[in-house]
Amino acid sequence: MKVEEIRGLSEKEREEKIVDFSQEIFNLRFQLATGKIENPSRLRGLRRDIARLKTVQRENRISDKSSLKQENKAGSDK
């Protein structure tokens, strides 16, 4: 997934993607252990997708906190 696609998703959709990708990683690791994995590089891609999703979530939380601080500061200046 590209970052632009991730930013276009809602918070709930991002959470669902993380859960889906984590489940897929679990399944691929099981296949890896049994020797039946078709595309081992898919594991790396999924881990990176999860990292991208979590990074965008964190960016949103930080921007939300900073905007709240600015609103509170502006409100106390009055």
C-alpha positions in Angstrom: 0.0 0.0 0.0 1.1 3.5 -0.7 1.1 6.2 1.9 -1.5 8.2 -0.2 -3.8 5.3 -0.1 -3.4 4.9 3.7 -4.0 8.6 4.3 -7.3 8.3 2.4 -8.6 5.6 4.7 -10.6 6.3 7.9 -9.2 5.5 11.3 -11.4 2.4 11.5 -10.4 1.2 8.1 -6.7 1.5 9.1 -7.3 -0.6 12.2 -9.0 -3.2 10.1 -6.1 -3.3 7.7 -3.6 -3.8 10.5 -5.6 -6.7 11.9 -6.0 -8.2 8.4 -2.3 -7.9 7.6 -1.3 -9.3 11.0 -3.5 -12.3 10.4 -1.9 -12.8 7.0 1.6 -12.6 8.5 0.6 -15.2 11.0 -0.6 -17.5 8.1 2.5 -16.9 6.1 4.8 -17.7 9.1 2.9 -20.9 9.5 3.4 -21.7 5.8 7.1 -20.8 6.2 7.5 -23.3 9.1 5.9 -26.1 7.1 7.9 -25.3 4.0 4.9 -24.5 1.8 5.3 -20.8 1.4 5.0 -19.6 -2.2 6.2 -16.0 -1.9 8.4 -15.4 1.2 9.0 -11.8 0.2 5.4 -11.1 1.0 6.2 -11.2 4.7 8.5 -8.3 4.3 6.0 -6.3 2.4 3.3 -6.9 4.9 5.5 -5.9 7.8 6.3 -2.7 6.0 2.6 -2.0 5.2 1.8 -2.4 8.9 4.6 0.0 9.8 3.2 2.5 7.3 -0.3 2.2 8.7 0.9 2.7 12.3 3.1 5.7 11.2 0.1 7.5 9.7 -2.0 6.7 12.8 0.7 8.2 15.0 1.0 11.3 12.8 -2.7 11.8 13.1 -2.7 11.4 16.9 0.2 14.0 17.1 -1.5 16.5 14.9 -4.8 16.1 16.8 -3.0 16.7 20.1 -1.2 19.8 18.8 -4.4 21.2 17.4 -6.1 20.7 20.8 -3.3 22.5 22.5 -3.5 25.4 20.1 -7.3 25.6 20.7 -6.8 25.5 24.5 -4.1 28.2 24.3 -6.3 30.4 22.1 -9.2 30.0 24.4 -7.2 30.9 27.5 -5.9 34.0 25.9 -9.3 35.6 25.7 
